[in-house]
Amino acid sequence: MKQFNVPIIYRSPLIAAIKNKRKEQDKMKKDFSPTLLDFGPLQIYLARHFGFCYGVENAIEIAFQTIEENPGKRIFLLSEMIHNPQVNADLMDRGVQFLQDTHGNQVIPFESLTREDVVIIPAFGTTLTIEEKLESIGIPTKKYNTTCPFVEKVWNRSEQIARNNYTVVVHGKPSHEETRATFSHAAASAPTIIVKDMDEAVLLGEYITGKKDMDSFYEAFNSRLSPGFDAKKDLKKIGVVNQTTMLASHTQAIADYLKEVMIDHYGLTDETIADHFAETRDTLCYATNDNQSAVYGLLEIPADLAIVVGGYNSSNTSHLVELCEQRISTFFISSEEKIISDREIRHYNFHNRSEIVTEGFLPENRPLRILMTSGASCPDALVEGVINKLVSFFPVTTSPERILAHFQ
């Protein structure tokens, strides 16, 4: 896989050595067991896969290269390039401005842009409407486009099934940049609807089978339908694609459920299933799958708590937190600065979107076992920072330097 030129400030010698060693030992990526960092009284288990994915590294490389190539020009990001506050702050420190917030609200009017300005498309992609608006100003949208290749893969798959007259069902968060972009691209080729979870998939199934009156359909899915959506006609053939950062198991469960709905409703067989349902399993992102599978492997280790590092508005990170919370006390933090002391930690509750302070978060038993992972937009340097902060609270018998030497 391509190696990217990511700024060294985001790199970690320790994490890089660990990842390289595990890659050498497990080239086929079949081993999802974590890596033990044994400091004596403190034992940290790192997930097999975590941190920057291909799409994020690609976006960061393009963004910093764009800054170097355009001295003196105004440079804008359409919205947050990735959901990591440190990376976005570094870009702002270099003069990059944001045109929109993460919900698509305008911060700087498009009308103030000129053809001399540079606009970077974020890793989530953008809508066709915004692309057309920028192109009309004279700003090329392909030149500085950091859209993740795996997001584009979803768009391409949507277009393929649209050619066979399927309606596209997008599993995603309706307000998320990537979902808005995928919806826009899918809707250009086919009737399209967004479902955010299994509850909405079940509701959609009830409209497909006629258990619910179609008169209420448009109110139930208001603002999440492509223009001119005809429920009576457009729900006869469907295919499910996803926002790539959703839980892979949830997307697959929704696809499997809707497939069964179609089989039961139309009396389909293996030979005729394609008449009403498109197979789209290949749109699940490899990095999302790997990171989530690694968390399942991580949770097999008996431990005292888990720490997940990443941006608070990062969808893929919140899903890792969600998986951990089902099994163990979990703290979601954006950096080592959130660990106030060996007694207090300031962490994020993504359920009610607020930071809270917890006292006595480190149990007294020794050795203390901590599970750790991070989101796909989180720099490895932040993970190493959290490790070093935790180590500073203990009379460790093995230093981080010796751990590093072990993996080199």
N, C-alpha and C positions, 0 to 999 in steps of 0.2 A: 504494500500500500504506500502511496505517496507520502514523503516526509515533508512537513511544512516548516516554514521559517517563522516560528512564533517567538515573540520577544522573550528574552531570557528571564525577565522579571516574573514570568508566569511558570517557569520551569522549577523543578525540584530535583536535585541530584539524588536524594534518597528515593523518592517515588519513581524516578526514571530507572534507577538501578533495579528496584523491585519489579517493575513492569517488564523490563527487558529480561530479567532472570525467569520470570514466570512464562514469558513468551517462548523462551528457549526450551523450557521444560514441557510446554503444552502448546505446540504449534497449531494443533487442530481445535483449540479452545473448548475442550470437552470437560476440563476440570474446573468446577466452579467453587472449590473450597477456598477459604480466605488465606491470607498470608499472616503468620504470627510475628509480631515484633515484641520480643520478650525482654523487657527492661527490668525484670526481677519482681518488685512489688507491683508493677504496672504491666499488664499485658494488653497490647492493642492488636486486634484482628482487622486487617484491611481486606475489603472486598476484592475478589479476583479482578473485576472490571469496574472502573469508575473514572470520573474526570473527562477532560476534553475528548469529544468524538471527532470523527473526520470532518463533519459539517462545520463544527465550531472552529477547529483549527484552520480550515479553509477560509472561513469568514474573517478571522483575526488576521491572517496573513494578507488577504486582499485589502482590508481596511488600513492597516499600517503602511502597506505598500502604496496605497492610494494617497495617503498623506505625504509620503516622501516624493511622489511623482508630481505633486501639484502645489509647489510652494507659492504662497501669495494668493491662492485661490480660496474662495469660500467653499467649505466642504460640509455637506449635510448628511446625516443619516436619516432615512425615512422614519425610523423609530429605533428603539433599542436593538442593536445588532444581534445580541444574545442576552439572555436574562441573567447577567452577572454584574453587580454594581461596580466592582473594581475595574473590570474591563471597560465598561461604559464611561466611568469617571476618567480613566486614562485617556480615552479618545477625546473627551471634552477638554481635558487639560491641554491637548494638542490642537485645540481650536475647532473641533468638530461640533456642529450644532444639530439638535434633533428637531425634525419637522413635525412629528406627532408623538403623542404618548403611547403607551402600550395598548390602550383601548381604541386607538384610531382618532382621538381628538386632536384637532389641529393646534400646534404650538406656534409655528411660524407659517403664515399664509403662503400657499403655492404662488399666489400672485406676486409675491416679492422676489421670486426666483428669476434668474436670467439664464440664457443659454451658456453663459461663461461659468456658471456654478457647477459643482460636482455633487451628485447625489448617490449615496451608497444604498443599495437595496439590502435589507437585513437577511440573516440566515433563514428566517421564517418565510421569505418571499413576500409578495404583495399582490394586490388585486389588479385585474386588467384595467379597471377604471383609473387607478392611480398611475399605472404604466402609461396609459394613453395621455393623461394630463401632463406628465413630465415630458413625454415625447413631443407634445404640442408646443411646449415652451422651447424645445430644442435641446433638451437634456437627454442623452442616450441612456436607456435603462439597462442595456446589456453590458456596457463597458465596465461598470463597477457594481456588479451584481453578485452578492455573496449567498444567494439562495442555496440551501443544502441540496446536494444531489438526490438525497433520499426523499426530500419533500417533492422535488421535481418528478421523481419516480411515481409518487402517488398521483400527481397531476396527469402524467402520461398514461397511467393505468385507468384513470377516470375517463380519459379521452378514448381509450381503446374500447372500454365497455359501452361508452356512449354510442360508438359507431354501430354497436349491435342492439341499439334501442333499449338499453337498460337505464333506469333511473339510478342516480348516484346517491347513496346514503353515506354521509360523512359522520363518523364518530369523532366528536371533538368538543372542546369548550367554545361555545358560540362567540365569546368576546376575544378569544385568543387570536393573535396576529396570523398564526399559521392556518388556523381554521378558516378565518375570513379569506385568506388568500386561496386556499384549496377550494372553498365554496365558490369563489369567483371564477376560477379556472374550470371547475367542473360544470358550473351553470352555463358557461359559454357553449358547451357541447350537448348538455342533457338536462332534463329536469333534475333538481338537486334538493336534498333536505338534510338538515343537521339534527342528529340526536346526541345528547350529551352523556347519557348513561343507559344502563339496562332498563330502568323504569320507563324511560321514554321509548326504548326499543319495544318493550312489551305493549305500551300504548299504541305505537305504530302498528304492531301486529294485530291489535284489536280493530284498527281501521281497515287493515288489509283483508281480514276475515269477515268483516261486516258486523262484528260484535258491537261496535260503536257506530253511531250515525255519522256519516260523512259531513253533515252540516256543522259539527263542532271541530272538525279536523283543522280548519284554517285558523281558528282561534287558538287551538292547542299548540300549533307549530308556527304561530305568528312570527314574522321577521326571520324565519329560518327556512324559507322556501324560495326557490328561484321564481322569477316573474312568470306568470301564466301557468303555474303548477296546477295540474288537473288530477286531483287525488283518485278519481274513479278510473282514470286511464293510466296514470303514471306509476301507480303502485302494483302493477301487474308483473313487472320485470324489474328487479333491483340487484344492485351490487354494493357491497360495503367497503369503503376505504376509511382511512383514519388520519387524525392529527398524529404525527409520528411520535410525539412525546407522551401519549396516553399509555396506561397500563396495557401491555400487549395482551395479557390474559383477558382483560375486559373487552377489548376490540374483538378478539376471537370468540368470546362468549356471546357477544351481540350478533356477530355474523352467523354463528352456529344456531342461535335462537331464531333469527329471521329466516334462515335456510329451512329449519324445521317447520316454521309457520307456512312457508310456501309449499313444502312437501305435503303437509297435511291438508292445506286448503285446496290445492290443485291435484292431489292424488299422484304426485310425481314419483318416478323411479330414478335409479342411478343414471339411466339412459336419457331421461327427459328433464332432469333437474335444471339443465342449462336453459331450458325454455323459459324459466322464471327467475333463476338465481345465478349470478356470476361469481365464480371463484376468484377471490382477490387476496388470498393469504399472503401473496408475495409483496404486499405493500407495507408490511410491518418492518420498522427500522431495525437493522442489525444491532446498533449501539443501544437502543432502548431495550431490546431483547437481552443483550449481554449484561447490561447493568442490572436489570431486574432479576435475571437468573442468578447473578452473582450475589444479590441480596438474599435470595432464597438459600443459597449455599452458606452465606454468612450467618443466617439465623439458625443454622443447625448447631452452632457453637453455643454451649451454655455460657452466658455472660451476665453482667450486672446492669449494663445500659448500652445504648447505641447513640452515636453522634453522626448526623448527616450534615455535610457542609455544602452550601450553595446559595444562589440568589433566592430571595423570598418569593419572587414572582415567577420562578422557574417551574414550569409544569412538570417536567420530567423529574426534578428533584423532589417536588411535593409527593409524587407517586412513590418514590423510594422511602420517604418518611412514612407514608401511609402503610407500606408493606411492613416496615419495622415496628410501627406502633401496634400492629396486631399481635405482636409477640413479646415486646420488651419495652421498657421505659426508654423513650427516644427524645433527643434534643436536636432541634433543627437550628443551625447557626450559620451566619454568613462568613465569619472569619474568627480567628483566635481572639480577637478583641472582645468578642461576646462572652468569653470565659473571664469573668471579673476576678475571681480568685478560686482557691481550692474549695470554697464554700458556696459561691454564687455563680450562676450562669444566666445570661440574658438570651432567651431563645424565642423562636417564632412559632406561634400556633396558627397553622395555615387554615384551620377550620373557621376561626373567627377573624383571621387576618390581623393579628396583633402580637406584639412582643410582650413577653412576660419574664419576670425574674423568679428563678427557683433557687431556694437556699438548701444547702446540704445535698447537692446533686450527686456528689461522689460518696458512695457507701464506704464504710469503715473496713470491710473485709479485705484481706490481702492473700494472694495477689488479686488486684482489682482487674476485672476483665471488661474491656470496652470494645464494642464493634464499631467500625467506622467505614463510611463510604461518602461519595460526593456526586453531585449532578454533572451532567454532560457539558455544562457551561462553566464549571468551576476549575480554576487553575490549580495544578498540583501544588504550587507554592503555598496556597492557602491551607491545603491538607497538611503539608509538612509543618506549617506554622501552628496548627492546632495540636499536632503531635508534640512539638517542642514545648508548647505551653503546658500541656498535661504532664510531660516528663519533669518540668521544673518544679512540680509539686511533690515529687517523690525522691527518696534517697536511692536512686536507681543503681543497680549493680552492673548494668551494661549501658554505655553511652550511645546516642544516636550515631556518632562517628563509627563506632564498632559495628553497629547494625548495618550501616552503609557499606563498610568494608566487607562484611559477610556476603552481601549481594553483588558485589562487583567482581 
